Amino acid sequence: MAIDIRGMAPLLQVFDLPTSIKFYCEVLGFEIVSTDGKTAPHFDWALLRLNGVELMLNTAYEAPERPSGPEPARVAAHEDIGLFFGCPDVDAAYRHLTNRNGRKSDEAGGSAVWDEAVECHGS
């Protein structure tokens, strides 16, 4: 007999939680459902939701231990991870993401703090 599972919420360890939350909330439209109780944007964990899809984000480093940039070995270890979003209008999703150029600049220095590769497949 199978376990009666009704959903799943992957947990992603991220280097820059505030930037990741901006991407998932402002670009994709997720909402923050719950956090670790710290004030935004200083929380270390958040549960996000969009149309019944849940995703947890956790900072990879506590504030005092966070290096100045992502560690190449840690980034390389996650090259095999992919998130696939199901959406009814793939062309509209592609336009939405590419109209933002898949990039967001960091307000302080203007350098890209994330660069999402957009690949959409229709049925």
Secondary structure, 3 states (H helix, E strand, C coil): CCCCCCCCCCEEEECCHHHHHHHHHHHCCCEEEEECCCCCCCCCEEEEEECCEEEEEEECCCHHHCCCCCCHHHHHCCCCCCCCCCCCCHHHHHHHHHHCCCEEECCCCCCEEEECCCCCCCC
